[in-house]
């Protein structure tokens, strides 16, 4: 710890900053551990439901896919009667 050797205001601030960083790191690791354990629990619980979940996901993808638009031809089309009169 630089604060014990240097004994300056900046060294003390940096020492506090390092301690706070380690505290945050410990909290993040604890939180991620909880999330990981919950995920494993969920995976164990839903192990037999893979086919059903996959079918639901495929159905959602089908519903999300836009229908192909019908394209109209560009330009003028004369009625059939006008063509026969010529």
PEUR-V76563 format. One record per helix or strand of 2 or more residues. SS is the DSSP state (H for helix, E for strand). FROM is the first residue (numbers start at 1). TO is the last residue. Records with the same first field share a line. If there is no record, write none. Layout:
SS->FROM-TO, FROM-TO
This chain:
H->2-6, 9-45, 47-64, 80-85
